[in-house]
Amino acid sequence: MGGKSTLLRQTCIAVILAQIGCYVPATKCELTPVDRIFTRIGASDRILEGKSTFYVEMEETKNILQFATHRSLAILDELGRGTSTFDGYSIAHAVMSYLVKRLNCRSLFSTHYHMLTEEFKTFDGVQNYHMAFRADENNDNVVFLYKFVKGECPMSFGLNVARMAGIPAAVLAIAKAKSHDFG
């Protein structure tokens, strides 16, 4: 809800605009041309082909790993969310390692796996950013500011978003208690 998927899409559009010589809606734009843009964003299945949402996600990721070069731009949004937490995290970690250590291509890699941001924050060429917010913990309220700012996001807002979507208070209370068990 903070606007990260939109930011990822806008980045691809800005790169295309700049490379074809169009106006780029920015105060400043410095760009080394890219040979290809790869995206792993959104969720869709191909049930008639026997492919689940997660399978399609893995096919898209395979294409990035197989065909991207150090001159490519790769956009990956929430890689690994379509399977169990441990498998999803492990896949996201391995793909991030491959992008950083082997391909060395320009990438935007959004994730809710906080351990992933922690593990890669000291790698050369890796920088952490998050979508800005204003939180009022006393009232259990969050306002998303739709700004891209440097640093790791210090907290998750799943319970806030669930409340905003109308999940019953009794269910949220149970979820909040369970969340504290993990913390």
Order of alpha helices (4+ residues) and beta strands (2+ residues): alpha-beta-alpha-beta-alpha-beta-alpha-beta-beta-alpha-alpha
